Amino acid sequence: MKAGIYPNEHIIKIDNYALSEFRTCPRKFQHRIVESLVPGGFTKTPGQLKIPDPPLLFGIAIHQALDSLFMEESLPLAIDVFLEAFQPVPEDKKRTPGRGIRLLENYAKQWQTQDKIYDTIQSELYFEFDLDIVSVSSRHRTSPSTDWKIVYGGLIDKILSYDDQFICMDHKTSTWESQYLVPSHQLSNQFIGYIWATQQIPEYSSCEHFIADILLMSPKNDSFYRSELDLNTDVVNEWKQGIIVTCSQIIQLYSADFFPMYGKDACTSW
């Protein structure tokens, strides 16, 4: 799925990247998502993305290594996966092959006992679901409103099971060390969206639990945190309503052929 507006089919396809761009600055959304001036967002084949910056390359390699660690339960194999994915090795003092190996070794040491209680049901689960139909009025009062289908897509890192419960897990590598790091995930639209998406799969419809798995890279040491979230029906319904309202705004601006500029990054970070 490629996020964007498909006027002939009256469909808007949205992912977390596109939502973030619009909510930061509508003009930025126009340039990056509508006009595709900068590649980005969700794609079914991540390998097709150009990866110019070391943080993104490092994060993708770590994610692939963690997939191997959870599915195969072998640290040596996970390290091999990381080294193969972390190519070409960038000129970055913070993100090196040795740093990645150390991060994986410390991660496995930190969680090896606790993770034995989980069964990994799914890894790297791509999804694309119809979220709702939204009716958007035309600029011309004499014209009828038009129904648009909202399609929400993305990638869930893990679906785990424990004690007859299903749990979503998402890995995040970060260099932001703050007392607000873990609490900030309580407000994550991305994580709530992943719970909603998981619930659309019949066998996982009861899933309300989420684990944000944080790998914090400090200058000298690595730290590991997990934030466990219980996202009930009210929280998910509020998230869904927010998506519907945001998509209505996007379609109205698209119909008006004008996306206002709210932030300086809209035209300076192409």
Disulfide bonds with the S-S distance in Angstrom:
none
